Amino acid sequence: MSTKNFSFQISPEIGEVSAVFIMPKKPVCMMTLAHGAGAGMDHSFMVELSHALEEKNIGTLRFNFPFMENKKGRPDLPAVAHKTIEAAIQQAKKGYPSLPLFLSGKSFGGRMSSQYVALHPDATVEGLIFYGFPLHPAKKPSVDRAEHLKKVKQSMLFLQGTRDALAEWHLIEEVCSSLAKATLLKIEGADHGFKKGKENLIPNLARQTGEWIDPLL
């Protein structure tokens, strides 16, 4: 395994953000891993997931969104988040041009990644992985946030907890069943943060990610 900490520029106006590559000795693919709205790239979930994916021979690029880098409470506007995703894609391709590239994210990070791909259908990525897609605000069930997914041409994997307050199960099931290239995997008893008592679900998330990616490579 190799680890590389660095920073990259999104644009002269937006500035730079921190990032880290975690790479296995024999990677089968590269994955951008974008954080959620409440915690940055160094949150324990993000770090542990990166290492668990490395054990499955999946390299990851974690990075901060500008709001987290600059310690601002409110998440970036979509336009800024999309530019950040675009810059992360460029860094992944620059660093490991021969590896197939997937986009992934926890909650907000996954949604911003899919919005970017929906707006850029020519993006050369193999697929998207959502670690808890934030379908709606808590206690406000809706499917409006999924509308853009209809424009995504790539395969999509949704890893969702059955106790996720930001995605009532029957609604995320309805959304995924309407998308030809969506796979929905149920994480029984898990909440939006993939908490289920004292059980560590992260190895399971990495295993399911690897099993889904393998046939696509």
N, C-alpha and C positions, 0 to 999 in steps of 0.2 A: 504493500500500500504506500502511496505517496500523498502528501498534503502540501498544497501551495496556497498561501494567503497572499492576496494582492488587492488592488482596487482598479476600477475601470471608470472611464468617463461616459456618461450618458449623452451629454451635450455640453457645450460651453455654458449655456444658460442654466442648466439643471445641476451640473457638477458631477462629482465622483461618488461612488459608493463602494463599500467594502465587499469582498467576495472571497470564496475559498473553493478550490478544487479538492475533492477526495477521490483518488483513483486506485482501483485494484491493479494488481500486476498484469492481469490479462483481461482488460475490459471488453465486454461485448457491445456496449453502447454507452452513450453519454446522456445525462438527464439534467436539465435545469430544474432547480428545486426552490420555488419562491415561497416566502413566508406569508403568514396570515396578517390580519389587521392589528392583532394585539401583541405580537411578539416578533422579534427580528430573527435573523439567520442563525444566531447563536443560542436560541432557545433550546432547551434540552431535547424536545421532541425532534427539532430539525437536525440537531447534531447526531442523536441516536439513530434517526432514520437514515442519514447519510452513511453512517458506518454499517448499518444493517444491509443497505443496498450494496455497499462495497463488497460485503461478504457474498453477495449474489453476482459479483463481477459487473456491477453497474456503477459507472462513474457519475459523480454529481458535481454540479456547480451551484453552490448556495450563494446568495447575495442579498443585500439589503435594498429595499425600496428607499427613495430619498427621504420620505417622512420619518422612517425609522433611523436612517443614518444621521439625520439632523435633529433627532429626539423631539419630533413634533407629534402631537397626539392624534390628529386627524389624518387618516390615510390619504395618499395622493389622489388627485383627480385621475380619471381613467387615461387621459391623454399622456400624463406623465408616467403612469404605471406601464402603459403600453410601450413607451419609449425605452423604459427600463428593461422590459422583457426583450425588446428588439436588440438592445445593447448586450444583454446576457447571451442571447442566441449567437451574436457575432463573436463574443468571447469564447463560447463553447466550440464554435466551428474553427476559430483561429487556433485554439489550443489543441484540438483533437479533430482535425478535418476528415480523417478517415472513418470516424465512428458514426453510426446512425444516431440521430439526435431525437430525444423525446422531451416534451415539456411537462412539468408537473408543478404542483403547488398545494399548500395547505390553505384551505378556505379561500380568502381573498386572493392569495397568490395564484391559485388554480383558476379562479374566475377571470382574473386579469389576463392570464395566459391564453385562455380560450377566447376571450374577447379579441385579443391581438390576432389570433389565427383566423377568427371569423372575418376580421377586417383585412387580412392579408392572405387570401387563399393560395397564393403562390409560395408561401413559407415552406421551406424544405425541412419539415419535421415529420417524423414517422407516426407520432401519436401523442395523446395527452393523458396524464394520470391525475385524478383529483383525490386528494386526501381530505375528504369532507367538503363536498361542494356546498357553498352557502346559498341554498335555493331561495331562502326568504329570511327576513328578520325574525327573531324569536317571537313567538305568539302572534305572528302575522302571516299565516300560511298563504302562499302564492306561488305561481310558476313563472312570473314575468322575467326573473333573472335568467331563465333558461332559454329565452327566445332566440338569443344569438347562436345557441348550439346547433340550430338547424342549418347554419351556414358553414359549420366545421366539416371538412371532408375527411379528416383523419380519424382513425380508430380512437375511441375514448374509453378509459377505465375509471369507473366511479367506485371508490371504496368508502362506504357509508355506514355509520353506526345506527342501530335501530332506535337509539335514544337521542339522536341528534336534534337539538332544538331548532336548528337552522335548516332542517330538511325533513319535514314529516315524511315518514316512510312511504305512505301511499302516494304522495306527490312525487317524490324522487323516482319511485317505481314507474309512475305514469310517464314522467319525462323521458326516462331511459328507454322505455318500451316503444316510444315514438321515434327514437333515433336509430337509424339502421346500423350504425357502427358503434353503438354504446354497449358496454358490458357493466352491469351493476353487481357488485359483490357485497353481501350483507355481513356486517360485523356485529354479531348479536350482542346486545346489551351495552354497546359502546356509545358514549356521548360525542359531542362535536370535537372534543379534544382527544378522542380515542381513549378515554378513561373508562375502566370497567373494574371497579374495586381496586385490588392490588395487582391485578393481572397486567403483565407487560405485553401489549398488543403489537408493538413495533416490529418484532421479528416476523410476525404473521403478515403484517402489511408488506414488508420487503419480499417475503416468499411469494405472496399473491401477485405482487408487481412483476417479479421475475418470471413467474409461470405465464403471465399474460403477455409479456414482451417476447418470450422465446419464439413463438410461432410467427411473429411479425418480422423477425430478423432474417 
